[in-house]
Amino acid sequence: RWVRTVGVGRAPFHVATTVVSAEVVKMIVCLMIIFWQASCDIHAAWSAIRQGLVDESWQVAKLIIPAILYTLQNNLLFIALENLEATMFQVTYQLKLLLTALFSVLLLNRKLSRYKWASLFMLFFGVILTQLPDSSAATRKPAGNWSLGFISCLICGTSSGFASVYFEKVLKRRGESTIWMRNVQLGVSSLPCAVIAMVATRTEPYPFFEGYTPYVWTLVGIQAGGGLLVAVVIKYADNILKGFATALAILLSGLLSALFLDFSPTPTFLLGATIVIASTVFYSVG
């Protein structure tokens, strides 16, 4: 949202193009890592890529589902941010924490005790409290469509939970492709989906990089890097622990902002931080 407002007075960038750009960046990074893992041998790297995309074409086909959902999520997230005030967005979007746990039980046959479920609900409310704006910010409402924003946010959270758990199921299959090849396989489907979404939402022709500034490129880098880091966390941990890690990252950001920036933690933030920390301990011993 800040990136979209910081460029007032110049041509705005188009959200759909940033999604496409992030997918391209992820693909390039993964291909470079595959090349490095092949000892910088172009023939060995090409053989690994061909095996991952041709010999495992059925796996590529399986990843069409999360590819579509991730693309949908990335585009709807911007729509939700533009049309919902901050409090409603946080309450609705954090439902993905509970939905992710539910999909983990349904798709991965994961068993969660009642103590773990209780800790997840604690985490849900704690994250909401830490993300709530102050009273002055909460009274400012965007001049958008509330219904569109709410539905977009709800679909975004649901698709995020399902796609993450589905991708985790694919990533954790033994004896198959590396995590970087899995991301390439995912990108083969998600990049066309992102391009189709960009073309479908375009109302008039415009240059692809219109409105791009260093801030926009930073946003693209964060989107791409975040996507790769999430894949690593899912591979070696799971989506539920990723939710706890994200919550703790919010607390760390608040602490650093209080130390180095003009941020004063509110009582609501401190209460939410306490609940998040307690839920993390509760989950680990449950």
C-alpha positions as CSV (number, residue, x, y, z in Angstrom):
1,R,0.0,0.0,0.0
2,W,2.8,2.4,0.9
3,V,4.6,1.7,-2.4
4,R,1.4,2.6,-4.3
5,T,1.0,5.9,-2.4
6,V,4.7,7.0,-2.4
7,G,4.6,7.5,-6.2
8,V,1.7,10.0,-6.2
9,G,2.1,12.4,-9.1
10,R,3.6,9.9,-11.5
11,A,2.1,7.0,-13.5
12,P,1.2,4.2,-11.1
13,F,2.6,0.7,-11.5
14,H,0.3,-2.1,-12.3
15,V,-0.1,-4.8,-9.6
16,A,-0.4,-7.7,-12.1
17,T,3.0,-6.8,-13.6
18,T,4.7,-7.1,-10.2
19,V,3.3,-10.6,-9.8
20,V,4.7,-11.6,-13.2
21,S,8.1,-9.9,-12.4
22,A,8.3,-11.8,-9.1
23,E,7.7,-15.1,-10.8
24,V,10.4,-14.4,-13.4
25,V,12.9,-13.4,-10.6
26,K,12.1,-16.6,-8.7
27,M,12.6,-18.7,-11.9
28,I,16.0,-17.0,-12.6
29,V,17.2,-17.5,-9.1
30,C,16.2,-21.2,-9.0
31,L,17.8,-21.9,-12.4
32,M,21.0,-20.2,-11.3
33,I,21.1,-22.4,-8.1
34,I,20.5,-25.5,-10.3
35,F,23.4,-24.4,-12.5
36,W,25.6,-24.0,-9.5
37,Q,24.6,-27.4,-8.0
38,A,25.7,-28.9,-11.4
39,S,29.2,-27.5,-10.7
40,C,28.5,-24.8,-13.3
41,D,28.4,-27.4,-16.0
42,I,25.8,-26.2,-18.6
43,H,25.3,-29.8,-19.9
44,A,24.7,-31.3,-16.5
45,A,22.4,-28.4,-15.5
46,W,20.4,-28.8,-18.8
47,S,20.1,-32.5,-18.1
48,A,18.7,-31.9,-14.6
49,I,16.2,-29.3,-15.9
50,R,15.1,-31.6,-18.7
51,Q,14.6,-34.5,-16.3
52,G,12.7,-32.2,-13.9
53,L,10.4,-30.8,-16.6
54,V,10.1,-33.7,-19.1
55,D,10.7,-36.9,-17.2
56,E,8.6,-35.6,-14.3
57,S,5.9,-34.0,-16.4
58,W,3.2,-35.6,-14.2
59,Q,4.7,-33.7,-11.2
60,V,4.6,-30.5,-13.2
61,A,0.9,-31.2,-14.0
62,K,0.2,-31.7,-10.3
63,L,1.6,-28.2,-9.5
64,I,-0.9,-26.5,-11.7
65,I,-3.3,-26.4,-8.8
66,P,-1.1,-24.4,-6.4
67,A,0.2,-22.3,-9.2
68,I,-3.3,-21.1,-10.0
69,L,-4.0,-20.5,-6.3
70,Y,-0.8,-18.7,-5.7
71,T,-1.4,-16.4,-8.6
72,L,-4.9,-15.8,-7.5
73,Q,-3.7,-15.0,-4.0
74,N,-1.0,-12.6,-5.1
75,N,-3.5,-10.6,-7.2
76,L,-6.3,-10.6,-4.6
77,L,-4.0,-9.5,-1.8
78,F,-3.5,-6.1,-3.5
79,I,-7.3,-5.8,-4.1
80,A,-8.0,-6.6,-0.4
81,L,-5.4,-4.1,0.8
82,E,-6.9,-1.3,-1.4
83,N,-10.5,-1.9,-0.4
84,L,-10.4,-2.8,3.3
85,E,-9.4,-0.8,6.3
86,A,-6.4,-2.3,8.2
87,T,-8.3,-3.8,11.1
88,M,-10.8,-5.7,9.0
89,F,-8.0,-6.9,6.6
90,Q,-5.9,-8.3,9.5
91,V,-8.8,-10.1,11.2
92,T,-9.9,-11.7,7.9
93,Y,-6.5,-12.5,6.5
94,Q,-5.2,-14.1,9.7
95,L,-7.9,-16.8,9.3
96,K,-5.3,-18.5,7.1
97,L,-3.5,-19.6,10.2
98,L,-6.5,-21.8,11.2
99,L,-7.3,-22.8,7.7
100,T,-3.7,-24.0,7.1
101,A,-4.0,-26.2,10.2
102,L,-7.3,-27.5,9.0
103,F,-5.9,-28.4,5.5
104,S,-2.9,-30.0,7.2
105,V,-5.2,-32.4,9.0
106,L,-7.2,-33.1,5.9
107,L,-4.5,-33.4,3.3
108,L,-1.5,-34.6,5.3
109,N,-3.3,-36.6,8.0
110,R,-1.5,-34.6,10.6
111,K,-2.8,-35.2,14.2
112,L,-3.2,-32.1,16.3
113,S,-4.0,-32.3,20.0
114,R,-6.5,-30.0,21.6
115,Y,-3.6,-28.2,23.2
116,K,-2.1,-27.4,19.8
117,W,-5.5,-26.3,18.5
118,A,-5.8,-24.0,21.5
119,S,-2.4,-22.6,20.9
120,L,-3.3,-21.9,17.2
121,F,-6.4,-20.0,18.3
122,M,-4.2,-18.0,20.7
123,L,-1.8,-17.3,17.9
124,F,-4.7,-16.2,15.7
125,F,-5.9,-13.6,18.2
126,G,-2.4,-12.6,19.2
127,V,-1.3,-11.8,15.7
128,I,-4.5,-9.8,15.1
129,L,-3.8,-7.7,18.2
130,T,-0.2,-7.0,17.2
131,Q,-1.4,-5.9,13.7
132,L,-4.2,-3.7,14.8
133,P,-3.5,0.0,13.9
134,D,-3.8,2.8,16.5
135,S,-7.2,4.5,17.0
136,S,-6.4,7.3,14.5
137,A,-5.4,5.0,11.8
138,A,-8.3,2.6,12.4
139,T,-10.8,5.4,11.8
140,R,-9.4,6.1,8.3
141,K,-11.3,4.0,5.8
142,P,-10.2,3.4,2.2
143,A,-12.5,4.8,-0.5
144,G,-12.9,1.3,-2.0
145,N,-15.5,-1.4,-2.2
146,W,-15.8,-3.1,1.2
147,S,-17.6,-6.2,-0.1
148,L,-15.0,-6.7,-2.9
149,G,-12.1,-6.3,-0.4
150,F,-13.7,-8.7,2.2
151,I,-14.4,-11.4,-0.4
152,S,-10.9,-11.0,-1.9
153,C,-9.3,-11.3,1.5
154,L,-11.3,-14.4,2.4
155,I,-10.5,-16.1,-0.8
156,C,-6.8,-15.1,-0.5
157,G,-6.5,-16.6,3.0
158,T,-8.3,-19.8,1.9
159,S,-6.2,-20.3,-1.2
160,S,-3.0,-19.5,0.7
161,G,-3.7,-22.2,3.3
162,F,-4.7,-24.9,0.8
163,A,-1.9,-24.1,-1.7
164,S,0.7,-24.1,1.0
165,V,-0.3,-27.5,2.4
166,Y,-0.7,-29.0,-1.1
167,F,2.8,-27.7,-2.0
168,E,4.2,-29.1,1.2
169,K,2.8,-32.5,0.3
170,V,4.6,-32.4,-3.0
171,L,7.8,-31.1,-1.6
172,K,8.1,-33.8,1.0
173,R,8.0,-36.7,-1.3
174,R,11.2,-38.7,-0.9
175,G,13.8,-39.4,-3.6
176,E,12.5,-36.9,-6.1
177,S,13.5,-33.4,-7.3
178,T,15.3,-30.8,-5.2
179,I,13.4,-27.9,-3.7
180,W,14.8,-25.6,-6.4
181,M,13.6,-27.9,-9.2
182,R,10.2,-28.0,-7.5
183,N,10.1,-24.2,-7.6
184,V,11.0,-24.3,-11.4
185,Q,8.2,-26.9,-11.9
186,L,5.8,-24.6,-10.0
187,G,7.0,-21.6,-12.0
188,V,6.3,-23.3,-15.3
189,S,2.7,-23.2,-14.4
190,S,2.5,-20.1,-12.2
191,L,4.2,-17.8,-14.7
192,P,1.7,-18.4,-17.5
193,C,-1.1,-18.0,-14.9
194,A,0.3,-14.7,-13.8
195,V,0.6,-13.5,-17.5
196,I,-3.0,-14.6,-18.2
197,A,-4.2,-12.7,-15.1
198,M,-2.3,-9.6,-16.1
199,V,-3.8,-9.6,-19.6
200,A,-7.3,-10.4,-18.3
201,T,-7.2,-7.4,-15.9
202,R,-5.8,-5.0,-18.3
203,T,-8.4,-2.4,-19.4
204,E,-6.1,-0.5,-21.8
205,P,-2.6,-1.0,-23.3
206,Y,0.3,0.2,-21.1
207,P,4.1,-0.4,-20.9
208,F,4.9,-3.4,-18.7
209,F,7.3,-1.4,-16.5
210,E,5.2,1.7,-16.3
211,G,5.4,3.3,-12.9
212,Y,8.3,1.1,-11.8
213,T,10.6,2.8,-9.2
214,P,13.4,1.4,-7.0
215,Y,10.6,0.9,-4.3
216,V,8.6,-1.2,-6.7
217,W,11.6,-3.3,-7.6
218,T,12.2,-3.7,-3.9
219,L,8.6,-5.0,-3.6
220,V,9.2,-7.4,-6.4
221,G,12.4,-8.7,-4.7
222,I,10.6,-9.1,-1.4
223,Q,7.8,-11.1,-3.1
224,A,10.3,-13.3,-4.9
225,G,12.6,-13.9,-2.0
226,G,9.7,-14.5,0.3
227,G,8.3,-17.1,-2.0
228,L,11.6,-19.0,-2.0
229,L,12.1,-18.8,1.7
230,V,8.6,-20.1,2.3
231,A,9.4,-23.1,0.2
232,V,12.5,-23.8,2.3
233,V,10.6,-23.5,5.5
234,I,7.8,-25.8,4.2
235,K,10.4,-28.4,3.0
236,Y,12.3,-28.6,6.3
237,A,9.5,-27.8,8.8
238,D,5.8,-27.4,8.0
239,N,3.2,-24.8,7.3
240,I,2.0,-24.5,10.9
241,L,5.4,-23.8,12.2
242,K,5.8,-21.3,9.4
243,G,2.7,-19.5,10.8
244,F,4.4,-19.3,14.2
245,A,7.7,-18.1,12.6
246,T,5.8,-15.3,10.8
247,A,4.1,-14.2,14.0
248,L,7.5,-14.0,15.8
249,A,8.9,-12.0,12.9
250,I,6.1,-9.5,13.4
251,L,7.2,-9.1,17.0
252,L,10.8,-8.7,16.0
253,S,9.8,-6.1,13.4
254,G,7.9,-4.2,16.1
255,L,10.9,-4.4,18.5
256,L,13.4,-3.1,15.9
257,S,11.0,-0.4,14.8
258,A,10.7,0.7,18.5
259,L,14.5,0.8,18.7
260,F,15.5,2.4,15.4
261,L,12.3,4.0,14.1
262,D,9.5,6.3,15.3
263,F,7.3,3.5,16.6
264,S,5.8,3.3,20.1
265,P,4.3,-0.1,21.0
266,T,0.6,0.3,22.0
267,P,-0.9,-1.7,24.9
268,T,-2.7,-3.7,22.3
269,F,0.5,-4.6,20.6
270,L,2.2,-5.6,23.9
271,L,-0.8,-7.8,24.8
272,G,-0.8,-9.4,21.4
273,A,3.0,-10.0,21.7
274,T,2.5,-11.7,25.0
275,I,-0.3,-14.0,23.6
276,V,1.9,-14.9,20.6
277,I,4.9,-15.9,22.7
278,A,2.6,-17.8,25.1
279,S,1.0,-19.7,22.2
280,T,4.4,-20.6,20.7
281,V,5.5,-22.1,24.1
282,F,2.1,-23.8,24.4
283,Y,2.3,-25.3,21.0
284,S,5.8,-26.7,21.5
285,V,4.8,-28.5,24.8
286,G,1.4,-29.6,23.6
